[in-house]
Amino acid sequence: MRHTEFWTRMDEALGEASSRSWAELFVIPELGSRTASEALAAGVAPKEVWRAVWRTLELPERLR
């Protein structure tokens, strides 16, 4: 997964107006107590970050 696909999925799940803010503010323990944005900046693969976001938000299977 590329960063662009990650952000497309985030926009689909949370809406374009909220996805970036959520990714910068919400700490996910599974990502080492970092936000999604921090994890991406630290080099964590977008696919791994998306899996953590998907589980945290309890998104439907179709968004997996």
PDB file of N, CA, C and O in Angstrom, chain B, residues numbered from 101:
ATOM      1  N   MET B 101       0.849  -1.170   0.000  1.00  0.00           N
ATOM      2  CA  MET B 101       0.000   0.000   0.000  1.00  0.00           C
ATOM      3  C   MET B 101       0.899   1.238   0.000  1.00  0.00           C
ATOM      4  O   MET B 101       1.895   1.296   0.721  1.00  0.00           O
ATOM      5  N   ARG B 102       0.542   2.198  -0.795  1.00  0.00           N
ATOM      6  CA  ARG B 102       1.268   3.470  -0.842  1.00  0.00           C
ATOM      7  C   ARG B 102       0.589   4.481   0.080  1.00  0.00           C
ATOM      8  O   ARG B 102      -0.550   4.293   0.507  1.00  0.00           O
ATOM      9  N   HIS B 103       1.301   5.532   0.368  1.00  0.00           N
ATOM     10  CA  HIS B 103       0.747   6.582   1.224  1.00  0.00           C
ATOM     11  C   HIS B 103      -0.533   7.161   0.623  1.00  0.00           C
ATOM     12  O   HIS B 103      -1.473   7.472   1.355  1.00  0.00           O
ATOM     13  N   THR B 104      -0.579   7.308  -0.695  1.00  0.00           N
ATOM     14  CA  THR B 104      -1.786   7.868  -1.326  1.00  0.00           C
ATOM     15  C   THR B 104      -2.996   6.977  -1.094  1.00  0.00           C
ATOM     16  O   THR B 104      -4.094   7.475  -0.848  1.00  0.00           O
ATOM     17  N   GLU B 105      -2.806   5.661  -1.169  1.00  0.00           N
ATOM     18  CA  GLU B 105      -3.921   4.749  -0.908  1.00  0.00           C
ATOM     19  C   GLU B 105      -4.339   4.815   0.563  1.00  0.00           C
ATOM     20  O   GLU B 105      -5.528   4.770   0.879  1.00  0.00           O
ATOM     21  N   PHE B 106      -3.360   4.921   1.452  1.00  0.00           N
ATOM     22  CA  PHE B 106      -3.673   5.061   2.877  1.00  0.00           C
ATOM     23  C   PHE B 106      -4.583   6.264   3.092  1.00  0.00           C
ATOM     24  O   PHE B 106      -5.611   6.153   3.759  1.00  0.00           O
ATOM     25  N   TRP B 107      -4.207   7.426   2.524  1.00  0.00           N
ATOM     26  CA  TRP B 107      -4.999   8.642   2.741  1.00  0.00           C
ATOM     27  C   TRP B 107      -6.355   8.563   2.047  1.00  0.00           C
ATOM     28  O   TRP B 107      -7.325   9.140   2.536  1.00  0.00           O
ATOM     29  N   THR B 108      -6.441   7.869   0.933  1.00  0.00           N
ATOM     30  CA  THR B 108      -7.736   7.665   0.274  1.00  0.00           C
ATOM     31  C   THR B 108      -8.656   6.858   1.177  1.00  0.00           C
ATOM     32  O   THR B 108      -9.837   7.172   1.320  1.00  0.00           O
ATOM     33  N   ARG B 109      -8.104   5.818   1.780  1.00  0.00           N
ATOM     34  CA  ARG B 109      -8.907   4.999   2.703  1.00  0.00           C
ATOM     35  C   ARG B 109      -9.310   5.791   3.949  1.00  0.00           C
ATOM     36  O   ARG B 109     -10.434   5.660   4.435  1.00  0.00           O
ATOM     37  N   MET B 110      -8.401   6.600   4.457  1.00  0.00           N
ATOM     38  CA  MET B 110      -8.725   7.435   5.616  1.00  0.00           C
ATOM     39  C   MET B 110      -9.867   8.400   5.271  1.00  0.00           C
ATOM     40  O   MET B 110     -10.801   8.574   6.054  1.00  0.00           O
ATOM     41  N   ASP B 111      -9.781   9.015   4.106  1.00  0.00           N
ATOM     42  CA  ASP B 111     -10.837   9.941   3.670  1.00  0.00           C
ATOM     43  C   ASP B 111     -12.172   9.222   3.539  1.00  0.00           C
ATOM     44  O   ASP B 111     -13.212   9.763   3.913  1.00  0.00           O
ATOM     45  N   GLU B 112     -12.144   8.001   3.007  1.00  0.00           N
ATOM     46  CA  GLU B 112     -13.373   7.233   2.857  1.00  0.00           C
ATOM     47  C   GLU B 112     -13.969   6.870   4.224  1.00  0.00           C
ATOM     48  O   GLU B 112     -15.186   6.915   4.408  1.00  0.00           O
ATOM     49  N   ALA B 113     -13.116   6.515   5.164  1.00  0.00           N
ATOM     50  CA  ALA B 113     -13.586   6.083   6.486  1.00  0.00           C
ATOM     51  C   ALA B 113     -14.054   7.242   7.357  1.00  0.00           C
ATOM     52  O   ALA B 113     -15.053   7.124   8.067  1.00  0.00           O
ATOM     53  N   LEU B 114     -13.331   8.369   7.305  1.00  0.00           N
ATOM     54  CA  LEU B 114     -13.604   9.469   8.237  1.00  0.00           C
ATOM     55  C   LEU B 114     -14.073  10.759   7.566  1.00  0.00           C
ATOM     56  O   LEU B 114     -14.494  11.695   8.244  1.00  0.00           O
ATOM     57  N   GLY B 115     -14.001  10.807   6.262  1.00  0.00           N
ATOM     58  CA  GLY B 115     -14.339  12.029   5.549  1.00  0.00           C
ATOM     59  C   GLY B 115     -13.094  12.885   5.363  1.00  0.00           C
ATOM     60  O   GLY B 115     -12.200  12.898   6.210  1.00  0.00           O
ATOM     61  N   GLU B 116     -13.050  13.593   4.254  1.00  0.00           N
ATOM     62  CA  GLU B 116     -11.877  14.406   3.933  1.00  0.00           C
ATOM     63  C   GLU B 116     -11.611  15.480   4.976  1.00  0.00           C
ATOM     64  O   GLU B 116     -10.457  15.811   5.249  1.00  0.00           O
ATOM     65  N   ALA B 117     -12.660  16.020   5.554  1.00  0.00           N
ATOM     66  CA  ALA B 117     -12.501  17.107   6.521  1.00  0.00           C
ATOM     67  C   ALA B 117     -11.905  16.631   7.846  1.00  0.00           C
ATOM     68  O   ALA B 117     -11.297  17.422   8.566  1.00  0.00           O
ATOM     69  N   SER B 118     -12.071  15.360   8.172  1.00  0.00           N
ATOM     70  CA  SER B 118     -11.650  14.864   9.488  1.00  0.00           C
ATOM     71  C   SER B 118     -10.445  13.939   9.475  1.00  0.00           C
ATOM     72  O   SER B 118      -9.770  13.799  10.496  1.00  0.00           O
ATOM     73  N   SER B 119     -10.161  13.312   8.359  1.00  0.00           N
ATOM     74  CA  SER B 119      -9.155  12.245   8.349  1.00  0.00           C
ATOM     75  C   SER B 119      -7.770  12.720   8.766  1.00  0.00           C
ATOM     76  O   SER B 119      -7.104  12.049   9.554  1.00  0.00           O
ATOM     77  N   ARG B 120      -7.328  13.850   8.260  1.00  0.00           N
ATOM     78  CA  ARG B 120      -5.985  14.338   8.594  1.00  0.00           C
ATOM     79  C   ARG B 120      -5.895  14.740  10.074  1.00  0.00           C
ATOM     80  O   ARG B 120      -4.904  14.450  10.744  1.00  0.00           O
ATOM     81  N   SER B 121      -6.918  15.397  10.561  1.00  0.00           N
ATOM     82  CA  SER B 121      -6.919  15.801  11.976  1.00  0.00           C
ATOM     83  C   SER B 121      -6.892  14.583  12.880  1.00  0.00           C
ATOM     84  O   SER B 121      -6.126  14.530  13.842  1.00  0.00           O
ATOM     85  N   TRP B 122      -7.736  13.597  12.564  1.00  0.00           N
ATOM     86  CA  TRP B 122      -7.775  12.385  13.377  1.00  0.00           C
ATOM     87  C   TRP B 122      -6.408  11.715  13.379  1.00  0.00           C
ATOM     88  O   TRP B 122      -5.921  11.291  14.428  1.00  0.00           O
ATOM     89  N   ALA B 123      -5.787  11.618  12.203  1.00  0.00           N
ATOM     90  CA  ALA B 123      -4.490  10.960  12.074  1.00  0.00           C
ATOM     91  C   ALA B 123      -3.396  11.685  12.850  1.00  0.00           C
ATOM     92  O   ALA B 123      -2.416  11.064  13.261  1.00  0.00           O
ATOM     93  N   GLU B 124      -3.548  12.968  13.051  1.00  0.00           N
ATOM     94  CA  GLU B 124      -2.551  13.751  13.780  1.00  0.00           C
ATOM     95  C   GLU B 124      -2.806  13.800  15.285  1.00  0.00           C
ATOM     96  O   GLU B 124      -1.893  14.090  16.057  1.00  0.00           O
ATOM     97  N   LEU B 125      -4.029  13.521  15.704  1.00  0.00           N
ATOM     98  CA  LEU B 125      -4.384  13.706  17.111  1.00  0.00           C
ATOM     99  C   LEU B 125      -4.622  12.414  17.895  1.00  0.00           C
ATOM    100  O   LEU B 125      -4.357  12.371  19.097  1.00  0.00           O
ATOM    101  N   PHE B 126      -5.113  11.368  17.243  1.00  0.00           N
ATOM    102  CA  PHE B 126      -5.528  10.165  17.962  1.00  0.00           C
ATOM    103  C   PHE B 126      -4.351   9.212  18.123  1.00  0.00           C
ATOM    104  O   PHE B 126      -3.790   8.738  17.136  1.00  0.00           O
ATOM    105  N   VAL B 127      -3.983   8.935  19.359  1.00  0.00           N
ATOM    106  CA  VAL B 127      -2.866   8.033  19.664  1.00  0.00           C
ATOM    107  C   VAL B 127      -3.359   6.592  19.632  1.00  0.00           C
ATOM    108  O   VAL B 127      -4.379   6.256  20.235  1.00  0.00           O
ATOM    109  N   ILE B 128      -2.623   5.750  18.923  1.00  0.00           N
ATOM    110  CA  ILE B 128      -2.982   4.341  18.775  1.00  0.00           C
ATOM    111  C   ILE B 128      -1.927   3.499  19.498  1.00  0.00           C
ATOM    112  O   ILE B 128      -0.781   3.436  19.053  1.00  0.00           O
ATOM    113  N   PRO B 129      -2.296   2.859  20.594  1.00  0.00           N
ATOM    114  CA  PRO B 129      -1.333   2.049  21.349  1.00  0.00           C
ATOM    115  C   PRO B 129      -0.609   1.015  20.479  1.00  0.00           C
ATOM    116  O   PRO B 129       0.586   0.774  20.655  1.00  0.00           O
ATOM    117  N   GLU B 130      -1.326   0.421  19.562  1.00  0.00           N
ATOM    118  CA  GLU B 130      -0.769  -0.613  18.680  1.00  0.00           C
ATOM    119  C   GLU B 130       0.399  -0.087  17.825  1.00  0.00           C
ATOM    120  O   GLU B 130       1.231  -0.864  17.358  1.00  0.00           O
ATOM    121  N   LEU B 131       0.447   1.213  17.632  1.00  0.00           N
ATOM    122  CA  LEU B 131       1.518   1.830  16.846  1.00  0.00           C
ATOM    123  C   LEU B 131       2.609   2.407  17.749  1.00  0.00           C
ATOM    124  O   LEU B 131       3.293   3.362  17.381  1.00  0.00           O
ATOM    125  N   GLY B 132       2.758   1.823  18.918  1.00  0.00           N
ATOM    126  CA  GLY B 132       3.779   2.304  19.843  1.00  0.00           C
ATOM    127  C   GLY B 132       3.376   3.604  20.508  1.00  0.00           C
ATOM    128  O   GLY B 132       4.217   4.456  20.796  1.00  0.00           O
ATOM    129  N   SER B 133       2.081   3.750  20.750  1.00  0.00           N
ATOM    130  CA  SER B 133       1.515   4.967  21.359  1.00  0.00           C
ATOM    131  C   SER B 133       1.853   6.207  20.533  1.00  0.00           C
ATOM    132  O   SER B 133       2.199   7.264  21.062  1.00  0.00           O
ATOM    133  N   ARG B 134       1.740   6.036  19.220  1.00  0.00           N
ATOM    134  CA  ARG B 134       1.918   7.148  18.289  1.00  0.00           C
ATOM    135  C   ARG B 134       0.633   7.356  17.517  1.00  0.00           C
ATOM    136  O   ARG B 134      -0.231   6.481  17.468  1.00  0.00           O
ATOM    137  N   THR B 135       0.521   8.514  16.922  1.00  0.00           N
ATOM    138  CA  THR B 135      -0.593   8.759  16.012  1.00  0.00           C
ATOM    139  C   THR B 135      -0.267   8.096  14.678  1.00  0.00           C
ATOM    140  O   THR B 135       0.869   7.687  14.438  1.00  0.00           O
ATOM    141  N   ALA B 136      -1.274   7.995  13.815  1.00  0.00           N
ATOM    142  CA  ALA B 136      -1.040   7.437  12.484  1.00  0.00           C
ATOM    143  C   ALA B 136      -0.018   8.281  11.730  1.00  0.00           C
ATOM    144  O   ALA B 136       0.861   7.739  11.060  1.00  0.00           O
ATOM    145  N   SER B 137      -0.126   9.584  11.832  1.00  0.00           N
ATOM    146  CA  SER B 137       0.812  10.474  11.148  1.00  0.00           C
ATOM    147  C   SER B 137       2.235  10.294  11.671  1.00  0.00           C
ATOM    148  O   SER B 137       3.187  10.271  10.890  1.00  0.00           O
ATOM    149  N   GLU B 138       2.380  10.167  12.981  1.00  0.00           N
ATOM    150  CA  GLU B 138       3.705   9.959  13.569  1.00  0.00           C
ATOM    151  C   GLU B 138       4.295   8.623  13.120  1.00  0.00           C
ATOM    152  O   GLU B 138       5.483   8.532  12.814  1.00  0.00           O
ATOM    153  N   ALA B 139       3.456   7.593  13.085  1.00  0.00           N
ATOM    154  CA  ALA B 139       3.930   6.276  12.665  1.00  0.00           C
ATOM    155  C   ALA B 139       4.392   6.301  11.210  1.00  0.00           C
ATOM    156  O   ALA B 139       5.438   5.744  10.878  1.00  0.00           O
ATOM    157  N   LEU B 140       3.623   6.941  10.355  1.00  0.00           N
ATOM    158  CA  LEU B 140       4.030   7.058   8.951  1.00  0.00           C
ATOM    159  C   LEU B 140       5.341   7.822   8.827  1.00  0.00           C
ATOM    160  O   LEU B 140       6.228   7.417   8.075  1.00  0.00           O
ATOM    161  N   ALA B 141       5.465   8.909   9.549  1.00  0.00           N
ATOM    162  CA  ALA B 141       6.682   9.724   9.507  1.00  0.00           C
ATOM    163  C   ALA B 141       7.892   8.948  10.026  1.00  0.00           C
ATOM    164  O   ALA B 141       9.021   9.201   9.607  1.00  0.00           O
ATOM    165  N   ALA B 142       7.655   8.007  10.934  1.00  0.00           N
ATOM    166  CA  ALA B 142       8.737   7.199  11.505  1.00  0.00           C
ATOM    167  C   ALA B 142       9.114   6.016  10.605  1.00  0.00           C
ATOM    168  O   ALA B 142      10.030   5.255  10.914  1.00  0.00           O
ATOM    169  N   GLY B 143       8.397   5.876   9.496  1.00  0.00           N
ATOM    170  CA  GLY B 143       8.730   4.823   8.546  1.00  0.00           C
ATOM    171  C   GLY B 143       7.918   3.553   8.658  1.00  0.00           C
ATOM    172  O   GLY B 143       8.229   2.566   7.992  1.00  0.00           O
ATOM    173  N   VAL B 144       6.883   3.552   9.483  1.00  0.00           N
ATOM    174  CA  VAL B 144       6.011   2.377   9.565  1.00  0.00           C
ATOM    175  C   VAL B 144       5.260   2.284   8.238  1.00  0.00           C
ATOM    176  O   VAL B 144       4.787   3.292   7.713  1.00  0.00           O
ATOM    177  N   ALA B 145       5.156   1.095   7.712  1.00  0.00           N
ATOM    178  CA  ALA B 145       4.507   0.881   6.421  1.00  0.00           C
ATOM    179  C   ALA B 145       3.044   1.331   6.475  1.00  0.00           C
ATOM    180  O   ALA B 145       2.345   1.044   7.447  1.00  0.00           O
ATOM    181  N   PRO B 146       2.580   2.032   5.442  1.00  0.00           N
ATOM    182  CA  PRO B 146       1.182   2.477   5.414  1.00  0.00           C
ATOM    183  C   PRO B 146       0.185   1.337   5.615  1.00  0.00           C
ATOM    184  O   PRO B 146      -0.854   1.531   6.244  1.00  0.00           O
ATOM    185  N   LYS B 147       0.489   0.154   5.089  1.00  0.00           N
ATOM    186  CA  LYS B 147      -0.414  -0.988   5.257  1.00  0.00           C
ATOM    187  C   LYS B 147      -0.549  -1.365   6.733  1.00  0.00           C
ATOM    188  O   LYS B 147      -1.645  -1.679   7.197  1.00  0.00           O
ATOM    189  N   GLU B 148       0.555  -1.335   7.462  1.00  0.00           N
ATOM    190  CA  GLU B 148       0.533  -1.650   8.894  1.00  0.00           C
ATOM    191  C   GLU B 148      -0.242  -0.578   9.671  1.00  0.00           C
ATOM    192  O   GLU B 148      -1.008  -0.893  10.582  1.00  0.00           O
ATOM    193  N   VAL B 149      -0.036   0.678   9.305  1.00  0.00           N
ATOM    194  CA  VAL B 149      -0.757   1.770   9.965  1.00  0.00           C
ATOM    195  C   VAL B 149      -2.242   1.650   9.672  1.00  0.00           C
ATOM    196  O   VAL B 149      -3.070   1.826  10.565  1.00  0.00           O
ATOM    197  N   TRP B 150      -2.587   1.348   8.415  1.00  0.00           N
ATOM    198  CA  TRP B 150      -4.002   1.203   8.065  1.00  0.00           C
ATOM    199  C   TRP B 150      -4.648   0.077   8.858  1.00  0.00           C
ATOM    200  O   TRP B 150      -5.774   0.230   9.332  1.00  0.00           O
ATOM    201  N   ARG B 151      -3.964  -1.047   9.012  1.00  0.00           N
ATOM    202  CA  ARG B 151      -4.522  -2.161   9.800  1.00  0.00           C
ATOM    203  C   ARG B 151      -4.821  -1.715  11.227  1.00  0.00           C
ATOM    204  O   ARG B 151      -5.866  -2.055  11.782  1.00  0.00           O
ATOM    205  N   ALA B 152      -3.908  -0.958  11.816  1.00  0.00           N
ATOM    206  CA  ALA B 152      -4.118  -0.474  13.185  1.00  0.00           C
ATOM    207  C   ALA B 152      -5.288   0.498  13.241  1.00  0.00           C
ATOM    208  O   ALA B 152      -6.099   0.436  14.165  1.00  0.00           O
ATOM    209  N   VAL B 153      -5.385   1.389  12.268  1.00  0.00           N
ATOM    210  CA  VAL B 153      -6.512   2.332  12.205  1.00  0.00           C
ATOM    211  C   VAL B 153      -7.812   1.562  12.044  1.00  0.00           C
ATOM    212  O   VAL B 153      -8.793   1.835  12.735  1.00  0.00           O
ATOM    213  N   TRP B 154      -7.818   0.598  11.132  1.00  0.00           N
ATOM    214  CA  TRP B 154      -9.020  -0.193  10.852  1.00  0.00           C
ATOM    215  C   TRP B 154      -9.516  -0.887  12.119  1.00  0.00           C
ATOM    216  O   TRP B 154     -10.710  -0.875  12.419  1.00  0.00           O
ATOM    217  N   ARG B 155      -8.585  -1.490  12.857  1.00  0.00           N
ATOM    218  CA  ARG B 155      -8.976  -2.179  14.101  1.00  0.00           C
ATOM    219  C   ARG B 155      -9.422  -1.184  15.168  1.00  0.00           C
ATOM    220  O   ARG B 155     -10.402  -1.428  15.871  1.00  0.00           O
ATOM    221  N   THR B 156      -8.715  -0.075  15.293  1.00  0.00           N
ATOM    222  CA  THR B 156      -9.046   0.926  16.314  1.00  0.00           C
ATOM    223  C   THR B 156     -10.431   1.494  16.101  1.00  0.00           C
ATOM    224  O   THR B 156     -11.195   1.660  17.052  1.00  0.00           O
ATOM    225  N   LEU B 157     -10.755   1.793  14.860  1.00  0.00           N
ATOM    226  CA  LEU B 157     -12.054   2.391  14.550  1.00  0.00           C
ATOM    227  C   LEU B 157     -13.168   1.344  14.381  1.00  0.00           C
ATOM    228  O   LEU B 157     -14.339   1.686  14.220  1.00  0.00           O
ATOM    229  N   GLU B 158     -12.775   0.063  14.422  1.00  0.00           N
ATOM    230  CA  GLU B 158     -13.732  -1.032  14.231  1.00  0.00           C
ATOM    231  C   GLU B 158     -14.531  -0.808  12.946  1.00  0.00           C
ATOM    232  O   GLU B 158     -15.761  -0.849  12.936  1.00  0.00           O
ATOM    233  N   LEU B 159     -13.796  -0.572  11.878  1.00  0.00           N
ATOM    234  CA  LEU B 159     -14.409  -0.313  10.578  1.00  0.00           C
ATOM    235  C   LEU B 159     -14.950  -1.604   9.979  1.00  0.00           C
ATOM    236  O   LEU B 159     -14.509  -2.694  10.345  1.00  0.00           O
ATOM    237  N   PRO B 160     -15.897  -1.486   9.067  1.00  0.00           N
ATOM    238  CA  PRO B 160     -16.464  -2.693   8.447  1.00  0.00           C
ATOM    239  C   PRO B 160     -15.419  -3.407   7.575  1.00  0.00           C
ATOM    240  O   PRO B 160     -14.452  -2.808   7.103  1.00  0.00           O
ATOM    241  N   GLU B 161     -15.651  -4.676   7.391  1.00  0.00           N
ATOM    242  CA  GLU B 161     -14.744  -5.534   6.620  1.00  0.00           C
ATOM    243  C   GLU B 161     -14.497  -4.962   5.219  1.00  0.00           C
ATOM    244  O   GLU B 161     -13.388  -5.083   4.698  1.00  0.00           O
ATOM    245  N   ARG B 162     -15.488  -4.353   4.611  1.00  0.00           N
ATOM    246  CA  ARG B 162     -15.349  -3.833   3.238  1.00  0.00           C
ATOM    247  C   ARG B 162     -14.272  -2.745   3.139  1.00  0.00           C
ATOM    248  O   ARG B 162     -13.772  -2.469   2.049  1.00  0.00           O
ATOM    249  N   LEU B 163     -13.918  -2.136   4.258  1.00  0.00           N
ATOM    250  CA  LEU B 163     -12.893  -1.085   4.257  1.00  0.00           C
ATOM    251  C   LEU B 163     -11.513  -1.626   4.603  1.00  0.00           C
ATOM    252  O   LEU B 163     -10.538  -0.877   4.653  1.00  0.00           O
ATOM    253  N   ARG B 164     -11.439  -2.887   4.833  1.00  0.00           N
ATOM    254  CA  ARG B 164     -10.180  -3.512   5.236  1.00  0.00           C
ATOM    255  C   ARG B 164      -9.209  -3.431   4.094  1.00  0.00           C
ATOM    256  O   ARG B 164      -8.077  -3.898   4.212  1.00  0.00           O
TER     257      ARG B 164
END
